Amino acid sequence: MKRKVLGVAIGSLVMVGTVSACGSSATTTPSTGTGYKAGAINRQYAGTTITVLLPPYGAMPPSQLAKFTKETGIKVNLETLAWADIHDKIVTAEAAHIAPADVTEVDWSWVGQFSQAGWYTPLNHYIAPKYLTNAINRDVFTINNKLLAMPYNFGFKETTINWTDFHKAGITKAPTTWAQVLEDAKILKAKGIVQYPVGFPLSIGESNSTNWYALIKSAGGNLFNAQWVPEFTSPKSPGYQALVFEKQLYQDGLMPPGTVSLHNAQVQSLFASGQIAIALTSGPLFMSSFKNPATSKVANDTLQIIPLPGNDGHRTGTFGLPEGLGIPELSTHKGAAAEFINWWMEKPQLLLSYTDPNMGNPPPQLDVLNQLSQENKIEDGAEIMAILPTVKPLFAQGTPVWYPQFSTDAATMIQSVVEGHESVQAGVNSLASQVKQMVQSAP
């Protein structure tokens, strides 16, 4: 019964998000300038070869890609790279005026930069209307009424805990505050259950900075006000206090050695191997691999998604991190690329993308989510249902064009602070100064 309720709840939430985007022109017209009819799956481009560039969790199995080729005659050369490496490759290729691929990953955090540069083809007239109507987080990829990418997953920051480890340590309640995380981690360590209980990536990159943002949101704060003025410099601010929390976790030896060189996927691997008991800022897309014996040593343990702990016990929410499929403007195979994206939006592909242990992408189409919930195939469905209403955009005014540089600067500052190279106050003041320069120089 709770799974059926989940389907209804998700449906309500998704429709709210979709309506907000329907005021844009992202509704499609019958055809595009390439002669491609939006949503068509046919052999119009038979003999074409397209390149697709995605992270490892976007690697559709070869057997499924072969079905696409058999149906359309379009061959797919799939290249997988680490998430950050994809961004670097896109930027480098575009600077050389070369298409990085015909279809690529487009992260929510890249939209401002890519839109400003004009690197991606608006998909408004390429995607079938039914997929646009059902899409979760479509508005995140829409700027100035232009749809830059079609979401192939939805995600948000949450905390995943190993209840088996907690119970071994005698802990019976999930942490709701940062103070409780510290207390529980110290107990887990002292009792020898897990030597380094908390996983939290601190390398210089997006994995680090987005997790700081998540803690800020969980404590009811924001990074900036509506005028892009930083709100993390006061010692009473959630941003400042989140840094203090991170620094204490690190300096108290509650994180694995080498944490400053770890990114998010490596932290999730530590959780799957049983080396940490608290993946402090995880996401629902990892749960299917955690519970698969082929990919996880803790698959038979009791694992649970919980809301991000807050600073005062009154957890106020999290933010979404959808990822999409986009077509670079320099691609010479836009019609075939659009056919591939529409094919991905079909139920068989979305279901496989969710259930395959190497992928685990929560499907961003409402009808597919409802089907999964009715078939009791949504991992931790009740917990996801409880968190979904609290998922908000990180930036109410849209991701700024200078976000990629800010993210790198923020991660650099966080790492410096937790390692003790500079004080929290010096770190946030320096970052605020950098933000001021970015805002002033933005086009």
C-alpha positions as a Python dict, from the first residue, in 0.01 Angstrom:
ca = {
    (1, 'M'): (0, 0, 0),
    (2, 'K'): (277, 246, 82),
    (3, 'R'): (421, 187, -267),
    (4, 'K'): (90, 277, -427),
    (5, 'V'): (68, 592, -217),
    (6, 'L'): (420, 677, -329),
    (7, 'G'): (311, 670, -691),
    (8, 'V'): (26, 913, -623),
    (9, 'A'): (249, 1144, -420),
    (10, 'I'): (519, 1150, -685),
    (11, 'G'): (259, 1219, -948),
    (12, 'S'): (134, 1523, -761),
    (13, 'L'): (483, 1654, -706),
    (14, 'V'): (588, 1604, -1064),
    (15, 'M'): (285, 1775, -1206),
    (16, 'V'): (357, 2083, -995),
    (17, 'G'): (710, 2094, -1132),
    (18, 'T'): (590, 2040, -1488),
    (19, 'V'): (327, 2310, -1481),
    (20, 'S'): (592, 2563, -1384),
    (21, 'A'): (775, 2481, -1705),
    (22, 'C'): (474, 2467, -1931),
    (23, 'G'): (460, 2843, -1954),
    (24, 'S'): (770, 2820, -2171),
    (25, 'S'): (775, 2732, -2538),
    (26, 'A'): (913, 2386, -2464),
    (27, 'T'): (604, 2218, -2604),
    (28, 'T'): (732, 2120, -2950),
    (29, 'T'): (610, 2166, -3304),
    (30, 'P'): (559, 1891, -3563),
    (31, 'S'): (903, 1905, -3718),
    (32, 'T'): (1250, 2057, -3701),
    (33, 'G'): (1479, 2225, -3945),
    (34, 'T'): (1654, 1892, -3998),
    (35, 'G'): (1338, 1731, -4131),
    (36, 'Y'): (1301, 1522, -3818),
    (37, 'K'): (951, 1482, -3676),
    (38, 'A'): (959, 1524, -3300),
    (39, 'G'): (952, 1187, -3124),
    (40, 'A'): (972, 974, -3440),
    (41, 'I'): (1153, 641, -3413),
    (42, 'N'): (1212, 521, -3768),
    (43, 'R'): (1485, 444, -4023),
    (44, 'Q'): (1510, 795, -4160),
    (45, 'Y'): (1878, 813, -4059),
    (46, 'A'): (1975, 450, -4124),
    (47, 'G'): (2346, 420, -4190),
    (48, 'T'): (2434, 715, -3965),
    (49, 'T'): (2679, 671, -3678),
    (50, 'I'): (2642, 895, -3374),
    (51, 'T'): (2877, 940, -3081),
    (52, 'V'): (2737, 955, -2729),
    (53, 'L'): (2936, 1084, -2430),
    (54, 'L'): (2804, 996, -2083),
    (55, 'P'): (2922, 907, -1731),
    (56, 'P'): (2953, 535, -1640),
    (57, 'Y'): (2600, 532, -1497),
    (58, 'G'): (2476, 646, -1838),
    (59, 'A'): (2628, 345, -2014),
    (60, 'M'): (2326, 177, -2168),
    (61, 'P'): (2416, -194, -2213),
    (62, 'P'): (2542, -291, -2561),
    (63, 'S'): (2254, -535, -2601),
    (64, 'Q'): (2004, -251, -2560),
    (65, 'L'): (2194, -23, -2795),
    (66, 'A'): (2190, -305, -3049),
    (67, 'K'): (1809, -298, -3033),
    (68, 'F'): (1816, 73, -3114),
    (69, 'T'): (2043, 8, -3412),
    (70, 'K'): (1821, -276, -3535),
    (71, 'E'): (1513, -54, -3513),
    (72, 'T'): (1659, 263, -3663),
    (73, 'G'): (1973, 166, -3854),
    (74, 'I'): (2166, 421, -3647),
    (75, 'K'): (2491, 295, -3494),
    (76, 'V'): (2591, 428, -3152),
    (77, 'N'): (2950, 474, -3043),
    (78, 'L'): (2922, 518, -2666),
    (79, 'E'): (3210, 674, -2475),
    (80, 'T'): (3205, 691, -2095),
    (81, 'L'): (3411, 933, -1888),
    (82, 'A'): (3402, 1051, -1529),
    (83, 'W'): (3147, 1326, -1480),
    (84, 'A'): (3403, 1605, -1433),
    (85, 'D'): (3610, 1485, -1729),
    (86, 'I'): (3305, 1516, -1954),
    (87, 'H'): (3270, 1883, -1868),
    (88, 'D'): (3637, 1941, -1941),
    (89, 'K'): (3613, 1760, -2274),
    (90, 'I'): (3308, 1961, -2379),
    (91, 'V'): (3475, 2292, -2293),
    (92, 'T'): (3797, 2195, -2472),
    (93, 'A'): (3616, 2071, -2782),
    (94, 'E'): (3393, 2377, -2805),
    (95, 'A'): (3695, 2605, -2771),
    (96, 'A'): (3842, 2425, -3074),
    (97, 'H'): (3505, 2453, -3255),
    (98, 'I'): (3467, 2074, -3259),
    (99, 'A'): (3157, 1882, -3153),
    (100, 'P'): (3243, 1685, -2836),
    (101, 'A'): (2987, 1422, -2946),
    (102, 'D'): (2642, 1408, -3100),
    (103, 'V'): (2474, 1348, -2763),
    (104, 'T'): (2637, 1438, -2432),
    (105, 'E'): (2576, 1459, -2062),
    (106, 'V'): (2440, 1799, -1957),
    (107, 'D'): (2443, 1846, -1583),
    (108, 'W'): (2207, 2087, -1409),
    (109, 'S'): (2509, 2291, -1300),
    (110, 'W'): (2636, 2342, -1656),
    (111, 'V'): (2318, 2491, -1799),
    (112, 'G'): (2404, 2856, -1734),
    (113, 'Q'): (2748, 2828, -1893),
    (114, 'F'): (2633, 2624, -2193),
    (115, 'S'): (2332, 2847, -2258),
    (116, 'Q'): (2537, 3166, -2243),
    (117, 'A'): (2794, 3022, -2484),
    (118, 'G'): (2530, 2893, -2727),
    (119, 'W'): (2692, 2551, -2736),
    (120, 'Y'): (2375, 2337, -2732),
    (121, 'T'): (2082, 2293, -2966),
    (122, 'P'): (1743, 2382, -2814),
    (123, 'L'): (1540, 2061, -2800),
    (124, 'N'): (1196, 2227, -2789),
    (125, 'H'): (1101, 2095, -3133),
    (126, 'Y'): (1288, 1763, -3117),
    (127, 'I'): (1121, 1589, -2821),
    (128, 'A'): (783, 1416, -2831),
    (129, 'P'): (513, 1618, -2649),
    (130, 'K'): (426, 1325, -2420),
    (131, 'Y'): (782, 1312, -2289),
    (132, 'L'): (791, 1686, -2229),
    (133, 'T'): (463, 1670, -2039),
    (134, 'N'): (581, 1386, -1815),
    (135, 'A'): (933, 1515, -1753),
    (136, 'I'): (1050, 1590, -1401),
    (137, 'N'): (1293, 1881, -1367),
    (138, 'R'): (1250, 1991, -1728),
    (139, 'D'): (1244, 2353, -1613),
    (140, 'V'): (1596, 2316, -1467),
    (141, 'F'): (1726, 2272, -1823),
    (142, 'T'): (1513, 2551, -1971),
    (143, 'I'): (1661, 2901, -2005),
    (144, 'N'): (1491, 3179, -2200),
    (145, 'N'): (1230, 2928, -2319),
    (146, 'K'): (1502, 2704, -2467),
    (147, 'L'): (1526, 2342, -2354),
    (148, 'L'): (1899, 2261, -2352),
    (149, 'A'): (1871, 1898, -2239),
    (150, 'M'): (1620, 1626, -2165),
    (151, 'P'): (1653, 1479, -1813),
    (152, 'Y'): (1745, 1110, -1804),
    (153, 'N'): (1743, 1087, -1424),
    (154, 'F'): (1640, 1284, -1122),
    (155, 'G'): (1833, 1306, -802),
    (156, 'F'): (1869, 1492, -477),
    (157, 'K'): (2103, 1497, -182),
    (158, 'E'): (2014, 1269, 108),
    (159, 'T'): (2194, 1066, 372),
    (160, 'T'): (2228, 688, 347),
    (161, 'I'): (2308, 492, 663),
    (162, 'N'): (2396, 131, 733),
    (163, 'W'): (2147, 39, 1004),
    (164, 'T'): (2321, -291, 1066),
    (165, 'D'): (2633, -106, 1178),
    (166, 'F'): (2427, 137, 1385),
    (167, 'H'): (2251, -146, 1568),
    (168, 'K'): (2580, -322, 1637),
    (169, 'A'): (2693, -3, 1807),
    (170, 'G'): (2373, 18, 2009),
    (171, 'I'): (2237, 321, 1821),
    (172, 'T'): (1862, 298, 1771),
    (173, 'K'): (1770, 640, 1625),
    (174, 'A'): (1878, 794, 1298),
    (175, 'P'): (2062, 1125, 1333),
    (176, 'T'): (1862, 1438, 1267),
    (177, 'T'): (2130, 1694, 1353),
    (178, 'W'): (2496, 1747, 1272),
    (179, 'A'): (2573, 1709, 1641),
    (180, 'Q'): (2408, 1365, 1639),
    (181, 'V'): (2610, 1264, 1333),
    (182, 'L'): (2926, 1351, 1523),
    (183, 'E'): (2810, 1162, 1832),
    (184, 'D'): (2703, 852, 1637),
    (185, 'A'): (3024, 849, 1434),
    (186, 'K'): (3234, 864, 1750),
    (187, 'I'): (3041, 568, 1897),
    (188, 'L'): (3081, 363, 1578),
    (189, 'K'): (3454, 435, 1582),
    (190, 'A'): (3505, 376, 1956),
    (191, 'K'): (3326, 40, 1945),
    (192, 'G'): (3531, -74, 1648),
    (193, 'I'): (3232, -116, 1419),
    (194, 'V'): (3375, 113, 1152),
    (195, 'Q'): (3711, 284, 1190),
    (196, 'Y'): (3617, 582, 974),
    (197, 'P'): (3236, 605, 987),
    (198, 'V'): (3155, 909, 772),
    (199, 'G'): (3200, 943, 397),
    (200, 'F'): (3215, 1293, 254),
    (201, 'P'): (3428, 1380, -54),
    (202, 'L'): (3671, 1667, -6),
    (203, 'S'): (3863, 1667, -333),
    (204, 'I'): (3871, 1984, -539),
    (205, 'G'): (3568, 1938, -758),
    (206, 'E'): (3190, 1936, -781),
    (207, 'S'): (3150, 1642, -542),
    (208, 'N'): (3295, 1853, -264),
    (209, 'S'): (3119, 2182, -326),
    (210, 'T'): (2769, 2042, -392),
    (211, 'N'): (2780, 1859, -61),
    (212, 'W'): (2855, 2183, 121),
    (213, 'Y'): (2555, 2338, -56),
    (214, 'A'): (2344, 2041, 55),
    (215, 'L'): (2435, 2096, 420),
    (216, 'I'): (2350, 2463, 382),
    (217, 'K'): (2007, 2377, 241),
    (218, 'S'): (1947, 2116, 513),
    (219, 'A'): (2003, 2387, 774),
    (220, 'G'): (1758, 2625, 606),
    (221, 'G'): (2015, 2848, 439),
    (222, 'N'): (2105, 2972, 94),
    (223, 'L'): (2433, 3046, -77),
    (224, 'F'): (2319, 3384, -211),
    (225, 'N'): (2036, 3630, -196),
    (226, 'A'): (1845, 3737, -507),
    (227, 'Q'): (2122, 3983, -600),
    (228, 'W'): (2395, 3715, -575),
    (229, 'V'): (2532, 3853, -251),
    (230, 'P'): (2690, 3567, -49),
    (231, 'E'): (2504, 3459, 263),
    (232, 'F'): (2776, 3236, 409),
    (233, 'T'): (3017, 3482, 575),
    (234, 'S'): (2844, 3534, 911),
    (235, 'P'): (2944, 3289, 1190),
    (236, 'K'): (2571, 3239, 1249),
    (237, 'S'): (2498, 3146, 887),
    (238, 'P'): (2434, 2784, 782),
    (239, 'G'): (2718, 2808, 531),
    (240, 'Y'): (2972, 2904, 795),
    (241, 'Q'): (2842, 2648, 1044),
    (242, 'A'): (2845, 2372, 781),
    (243, 'L'): (3217, 2436, 730),
    (244, 'V'): (3277, 2411, 1103),
    (245, 'F'): (3094, 2076, 1101),
    (246, 'E'): (3295, 1942, 808),
    (247, 'K'): (3621, 2051, 966),
    (248, 'Q'): (3536, 1874, 1292),
    (249, 'L'): (3448, 1549, 1111),
    (250, 'Y'): (3783, 1559, 935),
    (251, 'Q'): (4002, 1662, 1224),
    (252, 'D'): (3839, 1416, 1467),
    (253, 'G'): (3942, 1129, 1240),
    (254, 'L'): (3584, 1034, 1152),
    (255, 'M'): (3651, 1036, 777),
    (256, 'P'): (3877, 791, 590),
    (257, 'P'): (4240, 891, 530),
    (258, 'G'): (4279, 1049, 188),
    (259, 'T'): (3931, 1199, 199),
    (260, 'V'): (4072, 1520, 52),
    (261, 'S'): (4145, 1330, -270),
    (262, 'L'): (3812, 1145, -293),
    (263, 'H'): (3521, 1232, -520),
    (264, 'N'): (3159, 1125, -474),
    (265, 'A'): (3170, 793, -661),
    (266, 'Q'): (3469, 679, -454),
    (267, 'V'): (3285, 760, -131),
    (268, 'Q'): (2987, 555, -251),
    (269, 'S'): (3228, 268, -323),
    (270, 'L'): (3355, 289, 35),
    (271, 'F'): (2996, 259, 158),
    (272, 'A'): (2931, -40, -68),
    (273, 'S'): (3246, -208, 61),
    (274, 'G'): (3141, -158, 425),
    (275, 'Q'): (3425, 80, 509),
    (276, 'I'): (3192, 364, 609),
    (277, 'A'): (2851, 353, 776),
    (278, 'I'): (2725, 703, 690),
    (279, 'A'): (2724, 833, 333),
    (280, 'L'): (2645, 1181, 452),
    (281, 'T'): (2548, 1335, 120),
    (282, 'S'): (2448, 1050, -107),
    (283, 'G'): (2171, 1022, -364),
    (284, 'P'): (1891, 774, -447),
    (285, 'L'): (2059, 660, -769),
    (286, 'F'): (2322, 473, -565),
    (287, 'M'): (2079, 259, -366),
    (288, 'S'): (2023, -5, -634),
    (289, 'S'): (2396, -77, -650),
    (290, 'F'): (2426, -75, -269),
    (291, 'K'): (2161, -349, -251),
    (292, 'N'): (2300, -561, -535),
    (293, 'P'): (2524, -847, -411),
    (294, 'A'): (2724, -827, -733),
    (295, 'T'): (2833, -472, -660),
    (296, 'S'): (2812, -442, -281),
    (297, 'K'): (2943, -621, 26),
    (298, 'V'): (2666, -466, 235),
    (299, 'A'): (2380, -577, 11),
    (300, 'N'): (2239, -797, 287),
    (301, 'D'): (2272, -529, 554),
    (302, 'T'): (1983, -302, 647),
    (303, 'L'): (2037, 19, 453),
    (304, 'Q'): (1818, 326, 466),
    (305, 'I'): (1779, 666, 306),
    (306, 'I'): (1709, 945, 556),
    (307, 'P'): (1671, 1322, 511),
    (308, 'L'): (1990, 1522, 542),
    (309, 'P'): (2057, 1605, 907),
    (310, 'G'): (2017, 1973, 986),
    (311, 'N'): (2185, 2209, 1225),
    (312, 'D'): (1909, 2234, 1483),
    (313, 'G'): (1706, 1920, 1426),
    (314, 'H'): (1448, 2090, 1209),
    (315, 'R'): (1561, 1970, 871),
    (316, 'T'): (1438, 2204, 603),
    (317, 'G'): (1519, 2034, 277),
    (318, 'T'): (1762, 1957, 1),
    (319, 'F'): (1816, 2041, -364),
    (320, 'G'): (1785, 1851, -689),
    (321, 'L'): (2066, 1743, -920),
    (322, 'P'): (1909, 1619, -1245),
    (323, 'E'): (2121, 1519, -1543),
    (324, 'G'): (2016, 1542, -1904),
    (325, 'L'): (2091, 1440, -2262),
    (326, 'G'): (2182, 1729, -2490),
    (327, 'I'): (2285, 1782, -2851),
    (328, 'P'): (2583, 2011, -2917),
    (329, 'E'): (2512, 2280, -3175),
    (330, 'L'): (2818, 2163, -3371),
    (331, 'S'): (2680, 1812, -3416),
    (332, 'T'): (2620, 1724, -3780),
    (333, 'H'): (2375, 1445, -3691),
    (334, 'K'): (2110, 1632, -3494),
    (335, 'G'): (1815, 1434, -3628),
    (336, 'A'): (1972, 1098, -3548),
    (337, 'A'): (2081, 1230, -3208),
    (338, 'A'): (1727, 1349, -3133),
    (339, 'E'): (1593, 1007, -3234),
    (340, 'F'): (1831, 850, -2981),
    (341, 'I'): (1713, 1082, -2701),
    (342, 'N'): (1347, 1010, -2775),
    (343, 'W'): (1424, 637, -2779),
    (344, 'W'): (1589, 672, -2436),
    (345, 'M'): (1265, 825, -2302),
    (346, 'E'): (1067, 509, -2384),
    (347, 'K'): (967, 291, -2090),
    (348, 'P'): (1194, -6, -2167),
    (349, 'Q'): (1504, 212, -2172),
    (350, 'L'): (1410, 413, -1862),
    (351, 'L'): (1326, 97, -1670),
    (352, 'L'): (1654, -64, -1770),
    (353, 'S'): (1844, 253, -1684),
    (354, 'Y'): (1696, 230, -1334),
    (355, 'T'): (1723, -145, -1271),
    (356, 'D'): (2063, -213, -1429),
    (357, 'P'): (2312, -239, -1138),
    (358, 'N'): (2569, -34, -1329),
    (359, 'M'): (2327, 250, -1396),
    (360, 'G'): (2056, 299, -1131),
    (361, 'N'): (1908, 620, -1274),
    (362, 'P'): (1573, 708, -1111),
    (363, 'P'): (1344, 759, -1412),
    (364, 'P'): (1240, 1122, -1469),
    (365, 'Q'): (916, 1035, -1649),
    (366, 'L'): (599, 1039, -1440),
    (367, 'D'): (434, 737, -1600),
    (368, 'V'): (743, 522, -1550),
    (369, 'L'): (772, 626, -1185),
    (370, 'N'): (410, 533, -1130),
    (371, 'Q'): (468, 192, -1288),
    (372, 'L'): (768, 125, -1063),
    (373, 'S'): (575, 225, -754),
    (374, 'Q'): (278, 5, -844),
    (375, 'E'): (513, -289, -896),
    (376, 'N'): (696, -227, -566),
    (377, 'K'): (1024, -170, -747),
    (378, 'I'): (1128, 165, -601),
    (379, 'E'): (1406, 128, -346),
    (380, 'D'): (1319, 301, -17),
    (381, 'G'): (1003, 439, -173),
    (382, 'A'): (850, 571, 149),
    (383, 'E'): (1168, 757, 236),
    (384, 'I'): (1191, 909, -112),
    (385, 'M'): (826, 1011, -85),
    (386, 'A'): (900, 1193, 240),
    (387, 'I'): (1198, 1379, 95),
    (388, 'L'): (1061, 1472, -248),
    (389, 'P'): (843, 1763, -127),
    (390, 'T'): (1153, 1926, 22),
    (391, 'V'): (1358, 1913, -301),
    (392, 'K'): (1412, 2267, -431),
    (393, 'P'): (1636, 2425, -695),
    (394, 'L'): (1973, 2532, -559),
    (395, 'F'): (1935, 2872, -722),
    (396, 'A'): (1583, 3014, -739),
    (397, 'Q'): (1697, 3259, -1009),
    (398, 'G'): (1868, 2992, -1220),
    (399, 'T'): (2224, 2861, -1232),
    (400, 'P'): (2459, 3155, -1303),
    (401, 'V'): (2697, 3148, -1595),
    (402, 'W'): (2991, 3176, -1355),
    (403, 'Y'): (2882, 2875, -1151),
    (404, 'P'): (3155, 2631, -1272),
    (405, 'Q'): (3430, 2867, -1154),
    (406, 'F'): (3250, 2931, -828),
    (407, 'S'): (3214, 2558, -767),
    (408, 'T'): (3588, 2504, -812),
    (409, 'D'): (3672, 2799, -590),
    (410, 'A'): (3431, 2677, -323),
    (411, 'A'): (3580, 2326, -324),
    (412, 'T'): (3931, 2470, -301),
    (413, 'M'): (3829, 2683, -4),
    (414, 'I'): (3653, 2395, 173),
    (415, 'Q'): (3953, 2167, 139),
    (416, 'S'): (4186, 2440, 269),
    (417, 'V'): (3964, 2503, 570),
    (418, 'V'): (3913, 2140, 675),
    (419, 'E'): (4287, 2071, 648),
    (420, 'G'): (4354, 2371, 872),
    (421, 'H'): (4544, 2580, 616),
    (422, 'E'): (4312, 2875, 682),
    (423, 'S'): (4037, 2961, 927),
    (424, 'V'): (3669, 2927, 846),
    (425, 'Q'): (3626, 3304, 851),
    (426, 'A'): (3922, 3367, 622),
    (427, 'G'): (3797, 3101, 382),
    (428, 'V'): (3443, 3230, 348),
    (429, 'N'): (3560, 3592, 324),
    (430, 'S'): (3797, 3502, 42),
    (431, 'L'): (3526, 3311, -144),
    (432, 'A'): (3283, 3601, -104),
    (433, 'S'): (3538, 3836, -260),
    (434, 'Q'): (3580, 3600, -554),
    (435, 'V'): (3204, 3590, -602),
    (436, 'K'): (3188, 3969, -613),
    (437, 'Q'): (3444, 3973, -894),
    (438, 'M'): (3258, 3700, -1086),
    (439, 'V'): (2926, 3885, -1064),
    (440, 'Q'): (3083, 4212, -1177),
    (441, 'S'): (3258, 4054, -1476),
    (442, 'A'): (2967, 3835, -1585),
    (443, 'P'): (2826, 3916, -1932),
}
